[in-house]
Amino acid sequence: MAFFAPPSLLQKSKKQSKPFEGRMDLLILANAKKMGMSFDELALFRVRDFLEFTEIYFPDLESQNTEQIRPATQDDIDRLLM
């Protein structure tokens, strides 16, 4: 049995590559759930306060100092596996 899909569904549109474009409400709800918040807790925030709280909770990866990470030595691996 052959599978038929209309050509309109097979074409990739720009909307599929950016599904949340213009949907700030869904982004806020998704971030609140990722942070373990309930919708009742989210209702206590103003939008501006929640956005600032989100920036604090999820810091920029670029701002993190990665110079402190050193390559593992054989001693580190031995300690891990013992």
All heavy atoms as an XYZ file, in Angstrom:
671
protein
N       0.844     -1.172      0.000
C       0.000      0.000      0.000
C       0.892      1.239      0.000
O       1.808      1.365      0.808
C      -0.898     -0.033      1.231
C      -1.781      1.168      1.359
S      -2.761      1.037      2.865
C      -4.351      1.265      2.203
N       0.635      2.140     -0.899
C       1.437      3.350     -1.029
C       0.927      4.419     -0.074
O      -0.243      4.468      0.283
C       1.363      3.862     -2.459
N       1.842      5.269      0.326
C       1.500      6.371      1.219
C       1.428      7.630      0.382
O       2.327      7.929     -0.390
C       2.554      6.505      2.313
C       2.318      7.677      3.216
C       1.330      7.633      4.180
C       3.070      8.823      3.093
C       1.109      8.713      5.012
C       2.855      9.906      3.922
C       1.868      9.850      4.879
N       0.348      8.376      0.526
C       0.168      9.610     -0.228
C       0.181     10.798      0.722
O      -0.511     10.801      1.733
C      -1.155      9.595     -0.990
C      -1.467     10.910     -1.647
C      -0.800     11.278     -2.801
C      -2.388     11.767     -1.106
C      -1.068     12.501     -3.397
C      -2.657     12.981     -1.693
C      -2.003     13.355     -2.846
N       0.993     11.770      0.390
C       1.004     13.033      1.127
C       0.890     14.160      0.115
O       1.576     14.152     -0.901
C       2.284     13.194      1.929
N       0.015     15.108      0.375
C      -0.122     16.215     -0.566
C       1.184     17.006     -0.671
O       1.935     17.110      0.297
C      -1.218     17.089      0.033
C      -1.697     16.416      1.248
C      -0.877     15.222      1.497
N       1.468     17.541     -1.861
C       2.711     18.292     -2.058
C       2.858     19.465     -1.086
O       3.956     19.830     -0.714
C       2.625     18.788     -3.497
C       1.644     17.886     -4.158
C       0.710     17.427     -3.100
N       1.744     20.048     -0.664
C       1.829     21.188      0.256
C       2.415     20.778      1.602
O       3.046     21.582      2.283
C       0.453     21.811      0.460
O      -0.429     20.848      1.033
N       2.228     19.530      2.001
C       2.792     19.057      3.259
C       4.252     18.654      3.125
O       4.988     18.642      4.101
C       1.988     17.872      3.800
C       0.576     18.172      4.272
C      -0.099     16.900      4.725
C       0.601     19.189      5.396
N       4.667     18.296      1.927
C       6.038     17.871      1.710
C       7.009     19.042      1.613
O       8.191     18.888      1.875
C       6.131     17.014      0.447
C       5.369     15.685      0.496
C       5.457     14.988     -0.856
C       5.923     14.808      1.592
N       6.508     20.200      1.231
C       7.371     21.364      1.095
C       7.637     21.945      2.476
O       6.737     22.104      3.287
C       6.706     22.420      0.214
C       6.500     21.956     -1.208
C       5.701     22.967     -2.005
O       5.170     23.915     -1.457
N       5.622     22.754     -3.302
N       8.900     22.247      2.710
C       9.255     22.868      3.987
C       9.072     24.370      3.864
O       9.583     24.987      2.943
C      10.705     22.542      4.360
C      10.907     21.100      4.694
C      12.292     20.866      5.221
C      12.445     19.420      5.614
N      13.738     19.143      6.206
N       8.347     24.901      4.787
C       8.140     26.344      4.775
C       9.006     26.997      5.831
O       9.569     26.350      6.699
C       6.668     26.665      5.037
O       6.332     26.299      6.363
N       9.106     28.307      5.792
C       9.903     29.039      6.770
C       9.271     28.948      8.154
O       9.947     29.028      9.151
C      10.044     30.494      6.349
C      10.925     30.675      5.143
C      11.101     32.125      4.806
C      11.992     32.269      3.582
N      12.196     33.656      3.214
N       7.958     28.760      8.218
C       7.297     28.646      9.512
C       7.733     27.391     10.248
O       7.802     27.370     11.454
C       5.778     28.646      9.343
C       5.196     30.004      9.071
C       3.701     29.966      9.133
C       3.127     31.359      8.994
N       1.696     31.378      9.159
N       8.039     26.325      9.532
C       8.463     25.099     10.184
C       9.845     25.241     10.794
O      10.148     24.611     11.782
C       8.448     23.941      9.190
C       7.052     23.499      8.828
C       7.073     22.378      7.806
O       8.097     22.102      7.205
N       5.940     21.756      7.603
N      10.712     26.085     10.222
C      12.042     26.248     10.769
C      12.040     27.141     12.009
O      12.923     27.054     12.832
C      12.992     26.814      9.717
O      12.575     28.112      9.348
N      11.044     27.984     12.147
C      10.909     28.852     13.319
C       9.492     28.702     13.880
O       8.644     29.573     13.681
C      11.178     30.299     12.937
C      12.587     30.559     12.467
C      12.784     32.018     12.132
C      14.186     32.254     11.639
N      14.394     33.652     11.279
N       9.219     27.614     14.586
C       7.839     27.354     15.005
C       7.321     28.322     16.053
O       6.121     28.495     16.182
C       7.916     25.940     15.567
C       9.330     25.761     15.976
C      10.130     26.582     15.008
N       8.204     28.972     16.827
C       7.732     29.843     17.892
C       7.847     31.323     17.553
O       7.741     32.159     18.427
C       8.505     29.553     19.184
C       8.299     28.158     19.679
C       9.335     27.264     19.701
C       7.062     27.737     20.100
C       9.154     25.985     20.154
C       6.858     26.459     20.560
C       7.905     25.575     20.586
N       8.094     31.607     16.302
C       8.238     32.994     15.903
C       6.926     33.732     16.167
O       5.873     33.371     15.667
C       8.601     33.095     14.423
C       8.911     34.500     13.975
C       9.375     34.542     12.545
O       9.846     33.521     12.036
O       9.259     35.600     11.935
N       6.995     34.751     17.000
C       5.807     35.537     17.306
C       4.941     34.920     18.387
O       3.878     35.437     18.678
N       5.332     33.808     18.984
C       4.530     33.138     20.009
C       5.207     33.276     21.373
O       5.643     32.317     21.973
C       4.339     31.660     19.661
C       3.524     31.398     18.420
C       2.105     31.966     18.482
N       1.360     31.635     19.681
C       0.459     30.680     19.759
N       0.194     29.945     18.728
N      -0.163     30.458     20.901
N       5.300     34.498     21.848
C       5.934     34.767     23.132
C       5.194     34.059     24.266
O       5.819     33.618     25.234
C       5.967     36.275     23.387
C       6.675     36.655     24.647
S       8.407     36.205     24.655
C       9.099     37.606     23.859
N       3.886     33.902     24.142
C       3.127     33.229     25.190
C       3.565     31.779     25.370
O       3.735     31.307     26.497
C       1.631     33.311     24.907
C       1.250     32.761     23.533
O       2.137     32.655     22.653
O       0.068     32.443     23.324
N       3.812     31.078     24.267
C       4.257     29.691     24.361
C       5.682     29.600     24.898
O       6.003     28.676     25.659
C       4.179     29.009     22.996
C       2.772     28.770     22.456
C       2.841     28.118     21.094
C       1.968     27.930     23.413
N       6.530     30.541     24.521
C       7.892     30.540     25.043
C       7.904     30.765     26.550
O       8.673     30.126     27.280
C       8.728     31.608     24.339
C       9.078     31.314     22.891
C       9.752     32.515     22.253
C       9.974     30.109     22.803
N       7.057     31.646     27.031
C       6.981     31.909     28.470
C       6.490     30.669     29.206
O       7.055     30.275     30.233
C       6.077     33.125     28.748
C       6.788     34.398     28.298
C       5.685     33.199     30.221
C       5.938     35.636     28.367
N       5.455     30.028     28.693
C       4.932     28.822     29.342
C       5.958     27.688     29.330
O       6.142     26.991     30.329
C       3.641     28.371     28.652
C       2.447     29.314     28.805
C       1.287     28.829     27.947
C       2.039     29.442     30.250
N       6.655     27.516     28.212
C       7.649     26.444     28.118
C       8.814     26.693     29.062
O       9.287     25.771     29.735
C       8.144     26.319     26.676
N       9.281     27.935     29.142
C      10.375     28.251     30.056
C       9.959     28.053     31.505
O      10.736     27.548     32.317
C      10.878     29.678     29.844
C      11.795     29.791     28.664
O      12.361     28.812     28.203
N      11.946     30.999     28.163
N       8.743     28.434     31.841
C       8.265     28.255     33.217
C       8.227     26.774     33.575
O       8.617     26.382     34.683
C       6.886     28.882     33.386
N       7.792     25.938     32.662
C       7.743     24.502     32.934
C       9.142     23.905     33.025
O       9.397     23.025     33.848
C       6.915     23.774     31.858
C       5.423     23.962     32.038
C       5.050     23.460     33.411
C       3.589     23.541     33.681
N       3.250     23.040     35.009
N      10.075     24.366     32.192
C      11.460     23.893     32.276
C      12.087     24.264     33.613
O      12.946     23.555     34.120
C      12.301     24.484     31.139
C      12.030     23.876     29.800
C      12.890     24.525     28.743
C      12.540     24.019     27.374
N      13.322     24.693     26.326
N      11.643     25.370     34.186
C      12.159     25.828     35.462
C      11.431     25.170     36.636
O      11.759     25.438     37.781
C      12.044     27.355     35.539
C      12.927     28.038     34.539
S      12.551     29.760     34.148
C      12.419     30.529     35.677
N      10.455     24.308     36.351
C       9.740     23.593     37.402
C       8.648     24.403     38.063
O       8.197     24.063     39.158
N       8.214     25.459     37.427
C       7.173     26.309     38.006
C       5.793     25.813     37.610
O       5.609     25.243     36.537
C       7.334     27.757     37.513
C       8.606     28.426     37.933
S       8.782     30.068     37.208
C       7.433     30.914     38.001
N       4.822     26.055     38.467
C       3.432     25.766     38.111
C       2.853     27.016     37.445
O       3.423     28.108     37.521
C       2.621     25.411     39.353
O       2.484     26.549     40.175
N       1.712     26.856     36.823
C       1.080     28.008     36.187
C       0.589     29.001     37.239
O       0.531     30.202     36.990
C      -0.053     27.569     35.269
C       0.429     26.821     34.052
C      -0.181     25.654     33.660
C       1.497     27.289     33.305
C       0.263     24.962     32.543
C       1.949     26.610     32.178
C       1.318     25.441     31.807
N       0.246     28.513     38.431
C      -0.148     29.422     39.516
C       1.026     30.284     39.943
O       0.867     31.476     40.219
C      -0.681     28.631     40.711
C      -2.019     27.974     40.411
O      -2.763     28.518     39.570
O      -2.301     26.924     41.011
N       2.221     29.685     40.023
C       3.408     30.459     40.366
C       3.743     31.459     39.267
O       4.150     32.591     39.546
C       4.602     29.539     40.592
C       4.480     28.682     41.822
C       5.556     27.626     41.912
O       5.989     27.102     40.857
O       5.958     27.321     43.050
N       3.552     31.059     38.034
C       3.821     31.954     36.907
C       2.881     33.155     36.941
O       3.277     34.271     36.592
C       3.684     31.200     35.586
C       3.916     31.994     34.314
C       5.335     32.543     34.275
C       3.641     31.124     33.103
N       1.662     32.934     37.399
C       0.679     34.020     37.445
C       1.070     35.102     38.446
O       0.558     36.224     38.375
C      -0.695     33.461     37.796
N       1.974     34.808     39.359
C       2.413     35.799     40.338
C       3.391     36.810     39.746
O       3.605     37.876     40.306
C       3.069     35.107     41.543
C       2.165     34.172     42.333
C       2.969     33.449     43.395
C       1.002     34.941     42.943
N       3.992     36.473     38.605
C       4.965     37.346     37.958
C       4.284     38.297     36.983
O       3.298     37.952     36.340
C       5.973     36.524     37.138
C       7.046     35.854     37.930
C       6.931     34.520     38.281
C       8.180     36.543     38.306
C       7.924     33.889     38.992
C       9.185     35.919     39.020
C       9.059     34.586     39.373
N       4.882     39.490     36.839
C       4.577     40.309     35.674
C       5.441     39.764     34.542
O       6.443     39.082     34.802
C       4.944     41.771     35.908
C       4.114     42.452     36.961
C       4.501     43.895     37.099
N       5.922     44.031     37.359
C       6.586     45.179     37.341
N       5.970     46.296     37.061
N       7.882     45.222     37.590
N       5.086     40.024     33.311
C       5.860     39.509     32.174
C       7.292     40.016     32.244
O       8.245     39.245     32.071
C       5.198     39.884     30.825
C       6.091     39.508     29.662
C       3.851     39.211     30.696
N       7.463     41.275     32.536
C       8.806     41.856     32.607
C       9.641     41.170     33.688
O      10.805     40.855     33.484
C       8.687     43.349     32.894
C       9.994     44.043     33.020
C       9.777     45.503     33.312
N      11.056     46.161     33.436
C      11.195     47.461     33.503
N      10.140     48.233     33.452
N      12.387     48.000     33.614
N       9.035     40.940     34.853
C       9.754     40.281     35.941
C      10.108     38.842     35.582
O      11.195     38.365     35.910
C       8.920     40.298     37.224
C       8.715     41.710     37.755
O       9.551     42.581     37.455
O       7.715     41.919     38.464
N       9.193     38.147     34.919
C       9.482     36.765     34.534
C      10.617     36.699     33.535
O      11.472     35.812     33.614
C       8.245     36.071     33.965
C       8.526     34.662     33.542
C       8.710     33.670     34.485
C       8.659     34.329     32.205
C       9.011     32.371     34.114
C       8.957     33.034     31.821
C       9.123     32.058     32.778
N      10.671     37.620     32.585
C      11.752     37.627     31.604
C      13.100     37.888     32.279
O      14.099     37.259     31.936
C      11.479     38.656     30.510
C      10.288     38.334     29.602
C      10.057     39.468     28.613
C      10.458     37.022     28.900
N      13.128     38.786     33.247
C      14.369     39.025     33.985
C      14.749     37.798     34.811
O      15.925     37.432     34.891
C      14.217     40.249     34.888
C      14.153     41.547     34.114
C      13.902     42.748     35.004
O      13.907     42.603     36.245
O      13.704     43.838     34.461
N      13.761     37.151     35.419
C      14.001     35.944     36.206
C      14.554     34.831     35.310
O      15.462     34.094     35.698
C      12.691     35.503     36.862
C      12.813     34.295     37.731
C      13.424     34.368     38.972
C      12.300     33.078     37.317
C      13.531     33.251     39.784
C      12.391     31.958     38.121
C      13.011     32.049     39.360
N      14.039     34.730     34.098
C      14.501     33.718     33.150
C      15.955     33.964     32.762
O      16.731     33.023     32.652
C      13.616     33.712     31.892
O      12.261     33.500     32.285
C      14.015     32.625     30.927
N      16.328     35.224     32.564
C      17.714     35.541     32.217
C      18.665     35.183     33.355
O      19.798     34.776     33.122
C      17.848     37.012     31.852
C      17.241     37.351     30.513
C      17.395     38.811     30.156
O      18.130     39.534     30.861
O      16.793     39.227     29.166
N      18.203     35.312     34.579
C      19.029     34.926     35.724
C      19.109     33.411     35.833
O      20.173     32.851     36.091
C      18.458     35.542     37.022
C      18.583     37.057     36.975
C      19.152     34.976     38.249
C      17.811     37.769     38.070
N      18.001     32.730     35.609
C      17.942     31.273     35.749
C      18.734     30.561     34.657
O      19.389     29.567     34.902
C      16.482     30.821     35.729
C      16.268     29.397     36.161
C      16.097     29.096     37.506
C      16.233     28.357     35.250
C      15.885     27.793     37.927
C      16.035     27.056     35.659
C      15.858     26.774     36.999
O      15.659     25.485     37.410
N      18.640     31.072     33.418
C      19.356     30.501     32.277
C      20.408     31.501     31.812
O      20.177     32.255     30.876
C      18.418     30.207     31.106
C      17.345     29.212     31.380
C      16.011     29.585     31.392
C      17.655     27.883     31.613
C      15.018     28.658     31.636
C      16.669     26.954     31.856
C      15.350     27.342     31.868
N      21.585     31.532     32.427
C      22.595     32.525     32.012
C      23.109     32.223     30.606
O      23.041     31.091     30.124
C      23.703     32.362     33.043
C      23.542     30.969     33.563
C      22.076     30.662     33.483
N      23.653     33.248     29.973
C      24.235     33.075     28.641
C      25.411     32.118     28.713
O      26.215     32.178     29.623
C      24.730     34.413     28.080
C      23.588     35.302     27.630
O      22.486     34.778     27.385
O      23.811     36.516     27.523
N      25.494     31.256     27.726
C      26.624     30.335     27.679
C      27.926     31.078     27.397
O      28.990     30.661     27.812
C      26.383     29.268     26.618
C      25.209     28.325     26.871
C      25.033     27.384     25.687
C      25.428     27.535     28.140
N      27.844     32.185     26.678
C      29.035     32.952     26.341
C      29.623     33.632     27.574
O      30.819     33.853     27.657
C      28.705     33.995     25.278
C      28.289     33.385     23.957
C      27.768     34.429     22.990
O      27.733     35.615     23.358
O      27.403     34.058     21.879
N      28.771     33.969     28.534
C      29.257     34.683     29.711
C      29.906     33.749     30.727
O      30.581     34.203     31.636
C      28.108     35.443     30.375
O      27.168     34.530     30.915
N      29.699     32.441     30.580
C      30.315     31.502     31.509
C      31.806     31.410     31.220
O      32.236     31.365     30.076
C      29.678     30.117     31.386
C      28.242     30.072     31.843
C      27.636     28.699     31.645
O      28.238     27.826     31.058
N      26.435     28.526     32.139
N      32.578     31.370     32.275
C      34.031     31.313     32.133
C      34.439     29.861     31.897
O      34.337     29.033     32.777
C      34.704     31.869     33.386
C      36.177     32.049     33.196
O      36.717     31.738     32.141
N      36.838     32.550     34.211
N      34.901     29.552     30.693
C      35.286     28.183     30.359
C      36.775     27.939     30.525
O      37.256     26.850     30.268
C      34.886     27.850     28.908
O      35.525     28.789     28.041
C      33.384     27.891     28.725
N      37.520     28.944     30.968
C      38.959     28.785     31.131
C      39.298     27.872     32.301
O      40.412     27.374     32.392
C      39.615     30.153     31.317
C      39.506     31.026     30.084
C      40.048     32.418     30.334
O      40.637     32.652     31.401
O      39.879     33.263     29.460
N      38.379     27.644     33.218
C      38.641     26.832     34.390
C      38.600     25.338     34.083
O      39.045     24.543     34.880
C      37.646     27.154     35.493
C      37.753     28.572     35.986
C      36.674     28.882     37.001
O      35.766     28.097     37.200
N      36.780     30.031     37.641
N      38.083     24.957     32.961
C      37.991     23.547     32.599
C      39.343     23.089     32.074
O      39.920     23.693     31.174
C      36.900     23.322     31.534
C      35.559     23.760     32.080
C      36.868     21.875     31.099
C      34.445     23.728     31.064
N      39.854     22.005     32.648
C      41.141     21.484     32.202
C      40.923     20.073     31.663
O      39.981     19.393     32.045
C      42.148     21.482     33.340
C      41.767     20.592     34.499
C      42.910     20.526     35.517
N      42.553     19.712     36.643
C      42.568     18.383     36.681
N      42.925     17.707     35.621
N      42.231     17.718     37.764
N      41.798     19.635     30.801
C      41.681     18.262     30.292
C      41.890     17.250     31.420
O      42.683     17.479     32.331
C      42.787     18.164     29.255
C      43.226     19.557     28.973
C      42.870     20.383     30.162
N      41.187     16.146     31.354
C      41.331     15.101     32.366
C      42.660     14.386     32.189
O      43.101     14.115     31.070
C      40.184     14.104     32.252
N      43.274     14.097     33.316
C      44.522     13.336     33.294
C      44.214     11.871     33.589
O      43.082     11.523     33.946
C      45.505     13.876     34.342
O      44.919     13.704     35.642
C      45.813     15.350     34.105
N      45.204     11.025     33.462
C      45.006      9.606     33.767
C      44.650      9.419     35.241
O      43.842      8.569     35.586
C      46.258      8.788     33.413
C      46.069      7.291     33.567
C      44.989      6.750     32.637
O      44.937      7.107     31.459
N      44.122      5.908     33.168
N      45.208     10.230     36.120
C      44.870     10.159     37.545
C      43.385     10.481     37.778
O      42.725      9.839     38.599
C      45.734     11.126     38.354
C      47.187     10.701     38.403
O      47.442      9.472     38.265
O      48.061     11.564     38.595
N      42.855     11.454     37.054
C      41.440     11.784     37.181
C      40.567     10.606     36.753
O      39.568     10.284     37.397
C      41.104     13.018     36.335
C      41.817     14.269     36.809
O      42.054     14.382     38.028
O      42.099     15.134     35.964
N      40.943      9.964     35.659
C      40.170      8.834     35.158
C      40.246      7.662     36.128
O      39.244      6.999     36.416
C      40.662      8.443     33.752
C      40.391      9.577     32.782
C      40.003      7.150     33.286
C      41.036      9.426     31.440
N      41.430      7.425     36.689
C      41.574      6.347     37.662
C      40.721      6.593     38.906
O      40.085      5.681     39.424
C      43.040      6.189     38.071
C      43.912      5.639     36.941
O      43.327      5.065     35.988
O      45.145      5.817     36.995
N      40.692      7.839     39.396
C      39.858      8.179     40.551
C      38.387      7.993     40.241
O      37.617      7.569     41.093
C      40.113      9.619     40.979
C      41.186      9.733     42.036
C      41.332     11.148     42.508
N      42.336     11.761     41.632
C      42.329     13.000     41.186
N      41.388     13.821     41.526
N      43.294     13.431     40.404
N      37.985      8.301     39.025
C      36.582      8.146     38.628
C      36.169      6.687     38.611
O      35.094      6.312     39.054
C      36.360      8.778     37.256
C      34.973      8.598     36.649
C      33.937      9.387     37.434
C      34.979      9.021     35.184
N      37.045      5.830     38.093
C      36.698      4.422     37.913
C      36.959      3.554     39.142
O      36.589      2.391     39.167
C      37.461      3.869     36.712
C      37.116      4.523     35.373
C      37.988      3.953     34.273
C      35.654      4.371     35.037
N      37.587      4.073     40.152
C      37.863      3.285     41.378
C      36.714      3.354     42.338
O      35.992      4.155     42.542
C      39.133      3.762     42.075
C      40.358      3.503     41.269
S      40.568      1.730     41.092
C      41.910      1.677     40.015
